[in-house]
């Protein structure tokens, strides 16, 4: 869905580019010397996939990727961002030549969103699960490749900075959204959440205070030449490529590309497109005003003033929102004056623009900048707060003395309900881990079908909303869109962040546990299996015993794996509990938001998003189970203890003190009664009663009691079980403590009993059971008759 506050029309560049507070200055990065590059990390995207082949502008794509640290030092936490490109080799080559940080390519279009990559040890890889990115509204329709770039903020100092990007193999076709030419204004509806404070915004606008440039006068021709030279320095050949691409072959296309580039966070491309629009249509003053706005954003204030001077007297497009182009030009000129240190003159322009066009909240941003540069922080913050909402009410000329009324979201969260997370079947023993590896692979393979269905439903719902929006009022649309926008921000709330951090920390512990036993990364760090392997080989040096190595590794690895698997079961169970808590917290908030939507399709769109979040969280658990059981299966010959023959094929229970089998009509006696949560079974040989209570979806606690008429013995089995009917298949599993008592009430045997196990796949649950229950006795007794 298009987050409404981020949507920009193709044909409102005058307003969009007037947001001059968004300084996008370029930071040059010095290339390290060979000596400096030694001993640094080196991040690269080793593999990248995208979940779809087509998307409507404003829609979402899901990207999964792996980041590899090929350097010799640990890489700290970083962020991955994603771009669209029409020419992968050209883009990568341009990024190699770039000296910005992060490196850029002029014609790449950045998607909205980012993926956090936790620290990576040298030589190690980190898999980043499915992450949603938004294709900005205004992206030109066409075929693209998805370029995934590690450390795209340039926070990690690397030995090689130019190899961070890799293209996904799947092509992505972007299509134009219906009604994309409609004007959408960035506003704050009653359901938008305002920032807690403006301190970060205040520090941001103060960047202009230190960016003082000497005043220099340009003619229009000289200013155009200066800007082109600037762009050629940053992206050699970029202007020629733009002209030959055909994307700016007409003034309309060039203006459209500029709006798209601005939305995608590429001010250089936007400025180049506007220069081309001016060349093709020199009589249109709109191109020059928009170019002036971008010139200030890339630190060319004197050139911006020359563009504004030349725009006077030329033709302009119909002003968006009724804001006169003179007011927009005054705000842009004021920002250029701030950058050249002329604060008083800038303040007069901003104040005049605000009086001329109260809707022009960018004038408040300019006044905030002037106040910040003069050291008037309190006034600057108040102006910043006023920029957060457009209003056509007349404002006083004097600085604000009070904080504006901050609208609190009018949302009733009380109707939110926690949505259950799917429960992961956990292998009880290394032997089960071997068999269940294919189970976990089946679950993972089923995700693609779920993603396809989820995306198809998303596209259908968003298309329905677009087609029916003409029947809704503007207020209804804004409230709906702001509620959905608020939905996407629930992950930033403190209680959700705390729950997510706890879950991700536990996942990190699981990864460390697996690597400490089986090894990982480059294999340079010592790990248990490697040490056992070396010890077995050392023990067999000079030995004439056949299969000496196999005998020695069996002695040590199998008991070691039993201990490690037991610890893994505890850890993944803890991770599942933390995942349950995280999804309970977040889904309750999201369903609380959904309950405020009156449109059925919008409500279903929220549920669609919740499904996507649930799958991503569950996939993280499945991935851990896949990785552990893969290692167990790979080393099964050395490390998996086979079950004893007497347990796999126990002898038939002889009759003990029994009068014999049932005779005559007694054989036909067979009664079963369901009494609420308890089930009673009666035959001629025994009475069985079971009690079961559901505690989670597909999970029950149970107690089974059996009394044998022939022997007088009693057995009790209590624990947990899972299962049910999913996808038309009915089965389950049990595990828990068993106790056996004889006629005299004396304890005969006790231990752990594992029942049929579970496998899941293909989007629905499928169960495959062991043929026998397995008793792991705490004593040596195997008393017959049970």
C-alpha positions in Angstrom: 0.0 0.0 0.0 1.1 3.6 -0.6 1.8 5.2 2.8 -0.2 8.3 2.2 2.2 10.7 3.7 4.9 9.6 1.3 2.8 9.8 -1.9 3.9 12.4 -4.5 2.0 13.1 -7.7 3.9 13.1 -10.9 2.6 16.6 -11.8 3.2 18.5 -8.5 6.9 19.0 -8.7 6.5 22.6 -7.7 5.2 21.5 -4.3 7.2 18.3 -4.0 10.5 20.0 -4.8 9.7 23.0 -2.6 10.4 20.9 0.5 13.8 22.5 0.7 14.5 21.5 4.3 15.5 18.0 3.0 19.2 18.7 2.6 20.7 15.9 0.5 24.3 17.0 0.3 26.9 14.6 -0.9 29.5 13.4 1.5 32.8 12.5 -0.2 34.5 9.4 1.0 38.3 9.1 0.8 39.6 5.9 -0.8 41.7 4.1 1.8 45.3 3.3 1.1 46.3 -0.4 0.7 47.9 -0.2 4.2 44.7 1.2 5.7 42.5 -1.4 4.0 44.3 -4.3 5.6 42.5 -5.6 8.6 39.0 -4.3 7.7 35.7 -6.1 7.1 34.5 -6.4 3.5 30.7 -6.8 3.1 29.0 -8.1 0.1 25.5 -9.4 -0.8 26.2 -13.1 -1.6 22.7 -13.9 -2.6 19.4 -12.0 -3.2 15.9 -13.0 -4.2 12.7 -11.1 -4.7 9.2 -12.6 -4.2 7.4 -11.4 -7.3 7.9 -10.5 -10.9 5.3 -7.7 -11.2 4.2 -4.9 -8.9 2.0 -1.8 -9.2 3.8 1.5 -8.3 3.2 2.1 -4.6 3.1 -1.6 -3.9 5.5 -3.8 -1.9 8.1 -6.4 -2.8 9.7 -8.8 -0.4 13.4 -9.2 -0.6 15.5 -12.0 1.1 19.3 -11.8 1.0 22.6 -13.1 2.5 25.4 -10.7 3.5 28.9 -12.2 3.5 31.8 -10.6 5.4 34.8 -11.5 3.3 37.2 -9.3 5.3 39.5 -10.2 8.2 37.7 -8.1 10.9 34.3 -8.2 12.4 31.7 -5.9 10.7 29.4 -4.0 13.0 25.7 -3.6 12.5 24.7 -2.1 9.1 21.7 -1.5 6.9 20.8 -2.9 3.5 18.8 -0.8 1.0 17.3 -1.8 -2.3 17.3 -0.1 -5.8 15.7 -0.6 -9.2 17.9 -0.4 -12.2 17.5 -1.0 -15.9 21.1 -1.8 -16.5 22.9 -3.8 -13.9 26.5 -3.7 -15.4 26.3 0.0 -16.0 24.9 0.6 -12.5 27.7 -1.5 -10.8 30.4 0.2 -12.9 29.0 3.7 -12.0 29.0 2.8 -8.3 32.6 1.6 -8.6 33.6 5.0 -10.0 31.5 6.9 -7.5 33.3 8.6 -4.6 30.2 9.3 -2.5 29.3 7.5 0.7 27.3 5.4 0.1 28.3 5.0 -3.6 25.5 5.8 -6.0 24.4 5.4 -9.6 22.6 8.4 -11.1 19.7 6.5 -12.7 19.1 3.9 -9.9 15.7 4.3 -8.1 15.7 3.5 -4.4 12.8 1.6 -2.8 11.4 2.7 0.5 12.6 0.6 3.4 15.7 -1.0 4.8 16.9 -4.2 6.4 19.0 -4.2 9.6 22.0 -6.6 9.4 23.4 -7.5 12.8 27.2 -7.7 13.3 29.0 -10.4 11.2 32.2 -12.2 12.2 35.1 -12.4 9.7 34.3 -14.9 7.0 30.8 -15.5 8.2 27.5 -15.0 6.5 24.2 -13.7 7.8 20.9 -14.6 6.2 18.4 -11.7 6.3 14.8 -13.0 6.2 11.9 -11.6 4.1 11.9 -7.8 4.3 9.2 -5.7 2.6 10.2 -2.7 0.5 7.8 -0.1 -1.1 8.1 0.8 -4.7 7.6 4.6 -4.6 4.6 6.1 -6.4 5.8 7.7 -9.6 8.4 5.1 -10.6 8.2 4.9 -14.4 6.5 1.8 -15.7 8.9 -0.7 -17.2 11.1 -3.7 -16.6 13.8 -3.5 -13.9 16.3 -5.6 -12.0 16.4 -5.4 -8.2 19.8 -4.3 -6.8 20.4 -5.2 -3.2 23.2 -3.2 -1.5 24.8 -4.0 1.8 25.9 -1.3 4.2 24.2 1.3 2.0 24.6 4.0 4.7 28.4 3.5 4.6 28.6 3.0 8.3 31.2 0.1 8.1 34.7 1.1 7.1 35.6 -1.7 4.6 38.7 -2.8 2.8 36.6 -2.6 -0.5 33.7 -0.2 -0.6 32.7 -0.7 -4.2 31.5 -4.3 -4.2 28.5 -4.2 -1.8 25.7 -4.6 -4.4 24.2 -7.7 -6.1 21.3 -8.0 -8.4 18.5 -10.5 -7.9 18.0 -12.9 -10.8 14.2 -12.2 -11.1 13.1 -9.3 -13.2 10.5 -6.9 -11.8 7.9 -5.3 -14.0 6.5 -2.0 -12.6 3.1 -0.9 -13.8 1.4 2.5 -13.4 -1.2 2.7 -10.7 -4.8 3.8 -11.7 -5.3 7.5 -10.9 -1.7 8.2 -10.2 -1.9 11.7 -11.7 -4.3 12.8 -8.9 -2.9 15.3 -6.4 -2.3 14.0 -2.9 -1.2 16.4 -0.2 1.0 15.4 2.7 -1.0 16.1 5.8 -1.5 14.7 9.3 -4.9 13.3 9.8 -6.3 12.7 13.3 -4.9 9.2 13.2 -1.3 10.1 12.4 1.2 9.8 15.3 3.4 12.8 15.8 7.1 12.4 16.8 7.7 12.5 20.5 10.0 15.6 20.1 11.7 17.7 17.5 15.3 17.6 18.8 16.5 15.4 15.9 14.8 17.7 13.4 16.4 20.8 15.1 19.8 19.3 14.8 19.1 18.5 11.1 18.1 22.0 10.1 21.2 23.3 11.9 23.2 21.7 9.1 22.4 24.8 7.0 23.9 27.0 9.6 27.4 25.5 9.1 27.0 25.3 5.3 27.8 28.9 4.5 28.8 29.5 0.9 30.4 32.7 -0.5 28.0 34.8 -2.5 28.6 34.5 -6.3 26.5 35.9 -9.1 25.6 33.7 -12.1 23.8 34.3 -15.4 21.3 31.6 -16.3 23.7 30.1 -18.9 26.6 30.1 -16.4 24.4 28.5 -13.7 23.3 25.7 -16.1 26.9 25.1 -17.0 28.0 25.0 -13.4 25.2 22.5 -12.4 26.0 20.3 -15.3 29.7 20.3 -14.4 28.8 19.4 -10.8 26.6 16.5 -12.0 29.4 15.2 -14.4 31.8 15.3 -11.5 29.5 13.2 -9.3 28.4 10.8 -12.1 30.5 10.9 -15.2 28.5 10.3 -18.3 25.2 10.4 -16.3 23.7 13.3 -18.3 24.5 11.7 -21.6 23.0 8.4 -20.4 19.9 10.2 -19.3 19.4 11.8 -22.7 20.0 8.6 -24.6 17.7 6.6 -22.3 14.6 8.2 -23.7 13.2 8.7 -20.1 13.4 12.4 -20.6 12.6 12.7 -24.3 9.8 15.3 -23.7 9.3 18.0 -21.1 6.5 16.0 -19.5 8.6 12.8 -19.3 11.5 14.7 -17.8 9.3 16.4 -15.2 7.8 13.0 -14.4 11.2 11.4 -14.0 12.3 14.3 -11.7 9.3 13.7 -9.4 10.0 9.9 -9.4 13.7 10.5 -8.7 12.9 12.8 -5.8 10.5 10.2 -4.3 13.3 7.6 -4.6 15.8 9.8 -2.9 17.9 10.6 -5.9 18.2 14.5 -6.1 21.0 14.3 -8.6 18.9 12.4 -11.1 15.9 14.8 -10.4 18.1 17.9 -11.1 19.5 16.4 -14.3 15.9 15.6 -15.5 14.8 19.2 -14.8 17.7 20.6 -16.7 16.7 18.5 -19.6 13.1 19.7 -19.2 14.3 23.3 -19.3 16.4 22.6 -22.4 13.4 21.1 -24.2 10.9 23.8 -22.9 12.9 26.9 -22.1 9.8 29.1 -21.8 8.4 27.2 -18.9 9.4 28.9 -15.6 8.2 25.9 -13.5 11.3 23.8 -14.6 13.6 26.5 -13.3 11.9 27.0 -10.0 11.9 23.2 -9.4 15.6 23.0 -10.5 16.4 25.8 -8.0 14.8 23.8 -5.2 17.0 20.8 -6.0 20.1 23.0 -6.5 19.8 24.1 -2.9 19.5 20.5 -1.8 22.8 19.5 -3.4 24.6 22.6 -2.0 24.5 24.9 -5.1 22.7 28.0 -3.6 24.1 30.6 -6.0 23.0 28.6 -9.0 19.6 28.3 -7.4 19.2 32.1 -7.1 20.2 32.4 -10.8 17.5 29.9 -11.8 14.9 31.8 -9.8 15.9 35.1 -11.3 15.6 33.7 -14.8 12.2 32.2 -14.0 10.6 35.6 -13.5 8.2 36.4 -16.3 8.1 32.9 -17.8 5.0 30.7 -18.0 4.0 28.4 -15.1 1.8 25.4 -14.7 -1.4 25.7 -12.7 -0.3 26.0 -9.1 -0.9 23.0 -6.9 -3.3 23.5 -4.0 -3.7 27.0 -5.0 -0.2 27.9 -3.8 1.2 30.7 -6.0 4.4 29.9 -7.7 5.8 33.2 -6.3 5.4 31.9 -2.8 7.1 28.7 -3.6 10.0 30.6 -5.3 10.3 32.9 -2.3 10.8 29.9 0.1 13.4 28.4 -2.2 15.2 31.7 -2.5 15.1 32.1 1.3 16.7 28.7 1.7 19.5 29.7 -0.7 20.0 32.9 1.2 20.3 30.9 4.5 23.0 28.8 2.9 24.9 31.9 1.9 24.6 33.4 5.4 22.0 36.1 4.8 19.6 35.1 7.6 17.6 38.4 7.9 16.8 38.6 4.2 15.8 34.9 4.3 13.5 35.4 7.3 11.6 38.2 5.4 11.1 36.0 2.4 9.8 33.1 4.5 7.4 35.3 6.5 6.1 36.9 3.3 5.6 33.5 1.7 3.7 32.2 4.7 1.3 35.2 4.6 0.9 34.8 0.9 0.2 31.0 1.1 -0.7 29.7 4.6 -0.8 26.2 3.2 2.9 26.4 2.4 4.2 24.7 5.5 7.7 24.7 4.0 7.9 28.4 4.9 7.6 27.4 8.5 10.5 25.0 7.9 12.5 27.9 6.6 11.7 30.1 9.6 12.7 27.2 11.8 16.1 27.1 10.0 16.6 30.8 10.6 15.7 30.6 14.2 18.0 27.6 14.7 20.9 29.4 13.1 20.3 32.4 15.4 20.4 30.2 18.4 16.6 30.5 19.1 16.0 26.8 19.6 12.7 27.0 21.4 11.2 29.1 18.6 12.8 26.8 16.0 11.1 23.8 17.5 7.7 25.5 17.5 8.1 26.3 13.8 9.2 22.7 13.2 6.0 21.5 14.8 3.9 23.9 12.6 5.4 22.3 9.5 3.8 19.0 10.3 0.3 20.1 9.2 -0.9 22.1 6.3 -3.6 24.6 7.2 -5.2 27.4 5.2 -5.7 29.5 8.4 -3.9 32.8 8.5 -0.8 32.8 10.7 0.6 35.7 12.7 3.8 37.4 11.4 5.5 37.2 14.8 7.2 34.0 16.0 4.9 31.5 17.7 4.9 31.7 21.5 3.0 28.5 22.2 3.3 24.9 21.1 0.7 24.0 18.5 -2.0 21.6 19.6 -0.7 18.2 18.8 -3.5 15.9 17.6 -3.5 12.5 19.3 -4.6 9.5 17.3 -8.3 8.9 17.8 -8.1 5.2 17.9 -9.8 2.6 20.0 -7.3 -0.2 20.7 -9.5 -2.1 23.1 -11.0 -4.3 20.4 -7.6 -5.7 19.4 -7.1 -9.5 19.8 -3.8 -11.4 19.8 -3.4 -13.7 16.8 -1.7 -17.0 17.5 1.6 -17.9 15.9 2.0 -21.3 14.3 3.8 -23.7 16.5 7.0 -25.4 15.3 7.2 -29.2 15.8 10.5 -29.8 17.6 12.6 -33.0 17.1 12.8 -34.7 20.5 16.0 -36.7 19.7 18.9 -36.6 17.2 17.2 -39.6 15.4 14.1 -37.6 15.0 16.1 -34.6 13.9 17.5 -36.7 11.0 14.0 -37.6 9.8 12.5 -34.2 10.5 15.0 -32.2 8.4 12.8 -32.9 5.3 9.8 -31.8 7.3 11.3 -28.4 8.0 12.4 -28.1 4.3 8.8 -28.8 3.4 7.5 -26.1 5.6 10.0 -23.6 4.1 9.1 -24.6 0.6 5.4 -24.0 1.4 6.2 -20.3 2.2 6.5 -19.4 -1.5 2.9 -20.5 -2.2 1.7 -18.6 0.9 3.6 -15.4 -0.3 2.1 -15.7 -3.8 -1.4 -16.0 -2.4 -0.8 -13.2 0.1 0.5 -10.9 -2.6 -2.4 -11.7 -4.9 -4.8 -10.9 -2.2 -3.0 -7.6 -1.5 -3.1 -6.6 -5.1 -6.8 -7.4 -5.4 -7.7 -5.5 -2.2 -5.6 -2.4 -3.1 -7.1 -2.4 -6.6 -10.6 -2.6 -5.2 -9.9 0.3 -2.9 -8.5 2.5 -5.7 -11.5 1.7 -7.9 -14.0 2.6 -5.2 -12.3 5.6 -3.7 -14.4 7.9 -5.8 -17.4 6.9 -3.7 -15.6 8.1 -0.5 -15.0 11.5 0.9 -11.5 12.9 1.2 -11.8 12.7 5.0 -12.7 9.0 4.8 -9.8 8.2 2.5 -7.3 10.1 4.7 -8.5 8.4 7.8 -8.3 5.0 6.3 -4.8 5.6 4.8 -3.5 7.1 8.0 -4.8 4.1 10.0 -3.0 1.8 7.6 0.1 3.9 7.8 -0.1 3.8 11.6 -0.3 0.0 11.3 3.1 -0.1 9.5 4.6 1.8 12.4 3.6 -0.5 15.2 7.0 -2.2 14.9 8.6 1.1 16.2 6.6 1.1 19.5 8.7 0.5 22.6 6.9 -2.7 23.7 7.2 -4.3 20.3 10.8 -3.2 19.9 11.6 -4.8 23.3 9.9 -8.1 22.4 11.6 -8.2 19.0 15.0 -7.5 20.5 14.5 -10.4 22.9 13.5 -12.8 20.1 16.4 -11.8 17.9 18.8 -12.1 20.8 17.6 -15.7 21.3 18.0 -16.4 17.6 21.6 -15.2 17.8 22.2 -17.6 20.7 20.8 -20.5 18.6 23.2 -19.5 15.8 26.1 -19.4 18.2 25.1 -22.8 19.7 25.0 -24.4 16.2 28.3 -22.9 15.1 30.0 -23.8 18.4 29.2 -27.5 17.9 29.1 -27.9 14.1 31.2 -25.0 13.0 30.4 -22.1 10.7 31.7 -19.2 8.6 35.2 -19.9 7.4 35.8 -22.7 9.9 38.8 -21.0 11.5 37.2 -20.9 14.9 37.4 -24.2 16.9 34.2 -26.1 17.2 33.2 -29.3 19.0 32.7 -31.6 16.1 36.0 -30.6 14.5 37.8 -31.2 17.8 36.2 -34.7 18.1 37.1 -35.4 14.5 40.8 -34.5 15.1 40.9 -36.5 18.3 39.5 -39.6 16.6 42.1 -39.3 13.8 44.9 -38.9 16.3 43.7 -41.9 18.3 44.0 -44.0 15.1 47.5 -43.0 14.1 49.4 -46.3 13.6 46.4 -48.4 14.5 45.7 -51.6 12.6 42.1 -51.8 13.7 39.7 -51.8 10.8 37.4 -48.8 10.7 39.3 -47.3 13.6 38.2 -43.7 12.9 34.5 -44.7 12.7 34.7 -46.6 16.0 36.5 -43.7 17.8 34.2 -40.9 16.4 31.1 -43.0 17.3 32.3 -43.2 20.9 32.6 -39.5 21.4 30.3 -37.7 19.0 27.1 -39.6 19.7 26.9 -38.8 23.5 28.1 -35.3 22.8 25.3 -34.7 20.3 22.7 -36.0 22.7 23.7 -33.3 25.1 23.9 -30.6 22.5 20.6 -31.5 21.0 18.9 -31.4 24.4 20.3 -27.9 24.8 19.1 -26.9 21.3 15.6 -28.1 22.1 15.5 -25.9 25.1 16.8 -22.9 23.2 14.5 -23.2 20.2 11.5 -23.7 22.6 12.6 -20.5 24.3 12.8 -18.8 20.9 9.3 -20.0 20.1 7.9 -18.6 23.4 9.6 -15.3 22.6 8.2 -15.3 19.1 4.7 -16.1 20.5 5.0 -13.1 22.9 6.2 -10.8 20.1 3.4 -11.7 17.7 0.9 -11.5 20.5 1.9 -7.9 21.4 2.2 -6.7 17.8 -0.9 -8.5 16.4 -3.1 -7.2 19.2 -2.0 -3.6 18.3 -2.6 -4.2 14.6 -6.0 -5.8 15.1 -6.9 -2.9 17.4 -6.1 -0.6 14.5 -8.0 -2.7 12.1 -11.1 -2.6 14.3 -11.3 1.2 13.6 -11.6 0.7 9.8 -15.1 0.8 8.5 -14.3 -0.4 5.0 -14.3 -4.2 4.8 -11.6 -4.3 2.1 -9.3 -2.0 4.2 -9.9 -4.2 7.2 -8.9 -7.3 5.2 -5.8 -5.5 4.0 -4.7 -5.1 7.6 -5.3 -8.9 8.2 -3.3 -9.5 5.0 -0.4 -7.6 6.5 -0.7 -9.5 9.8 -0.5 -12.8 7.9 2.7 -11.6 6.2 4.2 -10.6 9.6 3.2 -14.0 11.1 4.9 -15.9 8.2 8.1 -13.8 8.5 8.4 -14.5 12.2 7.5 -18.2 11.8 10.0 -18.5 9.0 12.8 -17.4 11.4 12.1 -20.3 13.6 11.8 -22.7 10.7 15.2 -21.6 9.4 16.9 -22.4 12.7 15.3 -25.9 12.7 16.4 -26.4 9.1 20.0 -25.4 9.9 20.4 -27.6 13.0 18.7 -30.7 11.6 20.7 -30.3 8.3 23.9 -30.6 10.3 22.6 -33.5 12.3 21.5 -35.3 9.1 24.8 -34.6 7.4 26.8 -36.2 10.2 24.3 -39.0 11.1 26.7 -41.8 10.5 29.1 -40.5 13.1 26.9 -38.7 15.7 23.3 -40.1 15.7 22.7 -42.8 18.3 20.6 -45.6 16.9 17.8 -46.8 19.1 18.4 -50.2 20.8 16.9 -53.2 19.1 14.9 -54.2 22.2 13.2 -50.8 22.1 12.6 -50.7 18.4 11.2 -54.3 18.4 10.1 -55.1 21.9 9.1 -58.8 22.6 5.4 -59.5 22.9 4.0 -58.9 26.4 3.4 -62.4 28.0 0.3 -62.8 30.0 1.2 -62.3 33.7 -1.2 -63.9 36.2 -3.8 -63.8 33.5 -6.7 -66.2 33.1 -6.1 -66.0 29.4 -7.7 -64.2 26.5 -11.2 -63.0 26.5 -13.7 -65.8 25.6 -17.0 -66.0 23.9 -19.2 -62.9 23.7 -16.7 -61.0 25.9 -14.5 -60.5 22.8 -17.2 -58.3 21.3 -17.3 -55.9 24.3 -15.9 -52.6 23.1 -17.2 -49.3 24.5 -16.0 -45.7 23.9 -17.6 -42.6 25.6 -16.6 -39.0 25.1 -17.5 -37.0 28.3 -16.4 -33.4 27.7 -12.6 -33.3 27.9 -12.3 -36.9 29.0 -12.5 -40.1 26.9 -13.3 -43.6 28.4 -12.5 -46.8 26.5 -13.6 -50.2 27.9 -12.8 -53.7 26.5 -12.7 -57.2 28.0 -9.1 -56.8 28.9 -8.6 -53.3 30.2 -10.1 -49.9 31.0 -8.4 -46.7 29.5 -9.3 -43.1 30.4 -7.7 -40.1 28.8 -8.0 -36.4 29.8 -7.0 -33.6 27.4 -7.2 -29.8 27.5 -6.2 -27.4 24.6 -3.7 -24.7 25.7 -2.5 -23.5 22.3 -3.6 -24.1 18.7 -2.6 -27.7 17.9 -1.2 -28.2 21.4 -2.8 -29.9 24.4 -1.8 -31.2 27.8 -3.0 -34.8 28.5 -3.2 -37.5 31.1 -3.7 -41.2 30.0 -4.5 -43.9 32.6 -4.7 -47.6 31.8 -5.8 -50.5 34.1 -5.2 -54.1 33.0 -7.8 -56.6 34.3 -5.4 -59.5 33.7 -2.4 -58.3 35.6 -3.8 -55.7 37.9 -1.1 -53.3 36.8 -1.7 -49.5 36.4 0.2 -47.1 34.0 0.0 -43.3 33.9 1.4 -41.2 31.0 1.2 -37.4 31.3 2.7 -34.6 29.2 1.9 -32.6 26.1 0.6 -33.5 22.7 0.0 -31.7 19.4 -2.0 -32.3 16.3 -5.4 -32.1 14.8 -6.9 -32.0 11.4 -5.1 -29.7 9.0 -5.3 -30.0 5.3 -7.5 -33.1 5.6 -4.9 -35.1 7.6 -5.5 -36.1 11.2 -2.6 -37.2 13.5 -0.3 -35.9 16.2 2.4 -36.5 18.7 2.9 -37.0 22.4 5.7 -36.8 24.9 5.9 -36.8 28.6 6.6 -38.8 31.9 5.3 -42.3 32.4 4.9 -44.3 35.6 4.1 -48.0 36.0 2.8 -49.5 39.3 2.0 -53.1 40.1 -0.9 -54.7 42.1 0.8 -54.0 45.4 1.2 -50.3 44.5 5.0 -50.6 44.2 6.9 -48.6 41.5 8.0 -50.8 38.7 9.4 -48.4 36.1 9.5 -44.7 35.2 10.9 -42.7 32.4 10.2 -40.5 29.3 7.9 -41.7 26.6 7.9 -40.2 23.1 4.9 -40.9 20.9 4.3 -40.3 17.2 6.1 -37.3 15.8 4.9 -34.5 13.5 5.8 -33.3 10.1 4.4 -30.2 8.3 4.6 -29.0 4.7 3.0 -27.6 1.6 1.1 -24.9 3.4 -1.0 -27.3 5.5 0.0 -29.6 8.3 0.8 -33.2 7.3 1.6 -35.7 10.0 3.8 -38.8 9.8 3.9 -41.0 12.9 6.5 -43.4 14.3 5.0 -47.0 14.3 5.7 -47.4 18.0 5.9 -45.3 21.1 9.4 -45.2 22.5 10.1 -45.5 26.3 13.4 -44.0 27.5 13.5 -45.6 31.0 15.0 -43.9 34.0 15.5 -47.4 35.5 16.7 -50.7 34.0 13.4 -52.5 34.4 11.3 -53.5 31.4 8.4 -55.2 33.2 6.0 -57.0 30.8 2.3 -56.4 30.8 2.3 -52.6 30.0 
